[in-house]
Amino acid sequence: MGIGRDIHCFAFIMDGGGQRYECHVFWCEPNAGQLSEAVQAACMLRYQKCLLAHPLPEIPPLLWPWLLLPGQRRW
């Protein structure tokens, strides 16, 4: 999602499910800034609602060292 090289163009790619993607492109006057910010805010709000509805499980601090990737520094 974002503004292209031309500040009038705004586009985003939507996952239609079943490995089907849709690209939507808009021409905006005077520019695409406000539309881009509005869509970004709506996506962030939707994501926040999903997190609140389905919270991630808390990981006990004792397990943190085992969650590091190989080669990362441990305590």
Secondary structure, DSSP 4 states (H G I P E B T S, - for coil): -EE-SSTTEEEEEEE-STT-EEEEEEE-SS-SHHHHHHHHHHHHHHHHHHHHHSPPPPPPGGGGGGGSPTTS---
